[in-house]
């Protein structure tokens, strides 16, 4: 059997220290499991949700063989090279039209963790891609299951440049980040998620009232840029990303006026970002 310490630059995660640090009575996280390999943490945790798993369940995998990203794209990484996990929430008080904020919340939480621990200035590309120096560092996928929402995250940590799936992707190691230890990154992400989720849940998912909207806007590098958006039904829209509204939609200002988009694949068109003061929605 191959030792988990065979590659010392890719040490394994250990569940018990994570549980001791994060699973506490009356707090957000109720269980943390770490598995060596699985098809998809989202698929596994969705199945556990159907069996009644509690809010705050976390499933972490050292390897995923059938990981999925947005728009049904595959997501793979070498064993222990990435941080791959899913969390389960049961936001019963949050109406369905506000639950779209949950994957955006996860993006904000990951950016917080990266800035605090990895000491890199990560940003968000709408809706929830995490970018570093113009390349994709992490992605998020949220799915509903039996009244719960499962939110998966994949962050490239130790992935070497030659192992990255595309020239538009990057990793903390490839960017020479000061910190590339997955354990403190995971802890920081889960703490930041709880810091954002519990206030949001307390106000029935109102992102403006909880403060999530303001922080998302501050971290979103898409706002103020010229963009090209590939729409889910085909076709594309070009214009200026004017704002992210209170429902999490991207407002694009084009020749025929403004259009609010709830989904789409965004490309930042080359050119400088407009850093003028952002409009506040009324």
C-alpha positions in Angstrom: 0.0 0.0 0.0 1.3 3.5 -0.9 1.9 5.7 2.1 -0.2 8.8 2.4 3.1 10.6 3.2 4.7 9.5 -0.1 4.6 13.1 -1.4 5.6 15.3 1.6 4.5 18.4 -0.3 1.0 17.0 -0.4 0.3 15.8 3.2 -3.1 14.3 3.9 -5.9 16.0 5.8 -7.0 14.4 9.2 -10.6 14.5 10.3 -10.2 14.2 14.0 -8.2 17.5 14.5 -10.7 19.2 12.2 -13.6 17.9 14.3 -12.0 19.0 17.6 -11.4 22.5 16.2 -14.8 23.1 14.5 -17.5 20.7 15.7 -18.9 22.2 18.9 -22.3 22.2 20.5 -24.5 25.1 19.4 -22.3 26.1 16.5 -22.5 25.7 12.8 -20.6 22.5 12.0 -22.0 19.2 13.2 -19.8 16.6 11.5 -16.7 16.5 9.4 -15.6 13.5 7.4 -12.5 13.0 5.3 -12.4 10.2 2.7 -9.5 9.1 0.6 -11.4 8.9 -2.7 -14.9 9.3 -4.0 -16.7 10.1 -7.2 -18.2 13.4 -6.1 -18.5 14.9 -2.6 -21.7 16.7 -3.8 -23.3 13.5 -4.9 -22.4 11.7 -1.7 -23.5 14.5 0.6 -26.8 14.9 -1.4 -27.5 11.2 -0.7 -26.8 11.7 3.0 -29.2 14.7 2.9 -31.9 12.4 1.6 -31.2 10.1 4.5 -31.6 13.0 7.0 -28.1 14.2 7.5 -27.9 17.3 9.8 -27.2 20.8 8.7 -23.5 21.5 9.1 -22.3 18.2 7.8 -19.0 18.4 5.8 -17.5 15.9 3.5 -13.9 16.3 2.3 -12.2 14.1 -0.3 -8.5 13.7 -1.0 -9.4 12.7 -4.5 -12.5 13.0 -6.7 -12.9 10.9 -9.8 -16.2 12.4 -11.1 -16.1 15.9 -9.7 -18.4 18.4 -11.4 -18.3 22.2 -11.9 -20.8 24.7 -13.1 -22.5 24.0 -16.5 -21.8 20.2 -16.1 -18.1 20.7 -16.6 -15.7 18.0 -15.2 -13.4 18.9 -12.3 -10.4 16.7 -11.5 -7.1 17.1 -9.6 -4.3 14.8 -8.5 -4.8 13.2 -5.1 -4.2 15.7 -2.2 -3.4 18.5 -4.6 -6.6 20.3 -4.1 -9.1 21.2 -1.4 -12.3 19.4 -2.4 -15.3 19.4 -0.1 -19.0 19.9 0.2 -21.1 21.3 3.0 -24.8 20.7 3.8 -27.2 23.4 4.9 -30.9 23.3 5.6 -32.1 27.0 5.2 -35.8 26.3 5.9 -36.5 29.9 6.7 -34.9 31.2 3.5 -37.4 31.4 0.6 -36.3 29.7 -2.7 -35.8 32.9 -4.5 -33.1 33.9 -2.1 -31.2 30.6 -2.0 -29.3 31.6 -5.0 -27.1 33.6 -2.6 -25.7 30.5 -1.0 -23.1 29.6 -3.7 -22.2 33.3 -3.8 -21.8 33.2 0.0 -19.4 30.3 -0.4 -17.3 32.3 -2.8 -17.1 35.2 -0.4 -16.1 32.8 2.4 -13.3 31.3 0.3 -11.9 34.7 -0.7 -11.9 35.6 3.0 -10.0 32.4 3.8 -7.5 32.9 1.0 -6.8 36.5 2.0 -6.4 35.6 5.7 -4.4 32.4 5.4 -2.8 32.1 2.0 -2.0 35.9 1.9 -3.1 36.2 -1.7 -5.5 38.8 -3.1 -8.1 36.5 -4.6 -11.2 38.0 -6.1 -14.6 36.8 -7.4 -15.8 36.5 -11.0 -19.5 36.5 -11.1 -21.2 34.4 -10.0 -18.8 32.4 -7.8 -15.5 31.6 -9.5 -12.5 32.5 -7.4 -9.7 34.2 -9.4 -6.1 35.0 -8.8 -4.0 37.1 -11.2 -6.6 36.6 -13.9 -6.8 32.8 -13.7 -9.3 30.5 -12.1 -8.2 29.2 -8.7 -11.4 27.7 -7.4 -15.0 26.9 -8.4 -18.3 26.3 -6.6 -21.4 24.2 -7.3 -24.6 24.2 -5.3 -27.4 21.7 -5.6 -30.7 21.1 -3.8 -31.5 17.7 -2.3 -34.5 16.8 -0.1 -35.0 20.4 1.2 -31.3 20.8 1.8 -28.6 22.6 -0.2 -25.3 21.0 -0.8 -22.5 23.4 -1.8 -19.3 21.9 -3.2 -16.0 23.7 -3.6 -12.8 22.8 -5.4 -9.6 24.8 -4.7 -6.3 24.2 -6.5 -3.7 24.2 -3.9 -0.6 22.0 -4.6 -1.5 21.5 -8.3 1.7 22.0 -10.4 1.5 24.1 -13.5 1.8 21.1 -15.8 -1.1 19.4 -13.9 -3.6 22.2 -14.4 -6.5 21.4 -16.8 -6.3 24.6 -18.8 -4.1 27.7 -19.3 -6.9 29.7 -17.7 -6.5 27.8 -14.4 -4.0 28.3 -11.6 -3.1 27.0 -8.1 -1.7 28.5 -5.0 1.5 26.6 -5.6 1.8 27.8 -9.2 1.3 31.4 -8.0 4.0 30.9 -5.2 1.5 31.7 -2.5 3.2 32.2 0.9 0.9 29.6 2.5 -0.2 26.4 0.8 -1.3 24.2 3.8 -4.7 22.8 3.1 -5.6 22.3 6.8 -5.6 26.0 7.9 -7.3 26.9 4.6 -10.1 24.5 5.2 -10.5 25.7 8.8 -10.6 29.3 7.7 -13.1 28.6 4.9 -15.5 26.8 7.3 -15.2 29.5 9.9 -15.8 32.2 7.3 -18.8 30.3 5.8 -20.4 30.1 9.3 -19.7 33.8 9.9 -21.6 34.7 6.7 -24.3 32.0 6.7 -25.7 32.3 10.3 -26.5 36.0 9.9 -28.0 35.4 6.4 -30.2 32.6 7.8 -31.2 34.8 10.7 -32.7 37.4 8.4 -34.5 34.9 6.1 -31.8 35.1 3.4 -31.8 38.9 2.9 -28.3 39.4 1.6 -28.5 43.2 1.9 -29.7 43.2 5.5 -27.1 40.6 6.5 -24.2 42.5 4.9 -23.4 39.8 2.4 -24.4 41.9 -0.6 -22.0 44.7 0.3 -19.1 42.3 0.8 -19.8 40.4 -2.4 -19.8 43.7 -4.4 -16.5 44.7 -2.8 -14.8 41.4 -3.8 -16.4 41.0 -7.2 -13.9 41.8 -9.9 -16.6 41.6 -12.6 -18.3 44.8 -11.6 -17.2 47.7 -13.8 -15.6 45.5 -16.5 -16.5 45.1 -20.1 -17.9 41.5 -20.3 -19.1 39.0 -22.8 -21.7 36.6 -21.3 -22.6 33.3 -23.0 -26.2 32.7 -22.1 -27.6 29.3 -21.1 -30.1 29.1 -23.9 -27.5 30.1 -26.6 -26.4 33.5 -27.8 -24.3 36.1 -26.0 -24.6 39.5 -24.4 -21.8 42.1 -24.4 -21.7 45.3 -22.4 -20.5 46.7 -19.0 -21.1 44.8 -15.8 -22.9 47.6 -14.0 -23.9 45.9 -10.8 -24.8 42.8 -8.9 -28.4 43.4 -7.6 -30.1 42.4 -4.4 -31.1 38.9 -5.8 -27.5 38.2 -6.9 -28.1 38.8 -10.6 -25.5 40.4 -12.8 -26.8 43.7 -14.4 -25.2 44.2 -17.8 -25.5 47.6 -19.5 -25.5 47.2 -23.3 -26.5 49.3 -26.3 -30.2 48.4 -25.7 -30.2 49.1 -22.0 -29.7 47.1 -18.9 -30.4 43.4 -18.5 -30.3 41.4 -15.3 -28.9 37.9 -15.7 -29.3 35.0 -13.2 -27.0 32.6 -15.1 -24.4 32.7 -17.7 -20.7 32.1 -18.4 -18.8 35.4 -18.1 -15.7 36.4 -20.0 -13.8 39.5 -18.8 -13.0 41.4 -22.0 -9.4 42.7 -22.1 -9.1 46.3 -20.9 -9.1 48.2 -17.6 -11.8 47.9 -15.0 -13.9 50.9 -14.2 -13.2 51.6 -10.5 -15.6 54.5 -10.3 -18.0 54.5 -7.4 -20.6 51.8 -7.8 -24.3 52.4 -8.0 -26.4 51.4 -4.9 -29.6 49.7 -5.8 -32.8 51.2 -4.3 
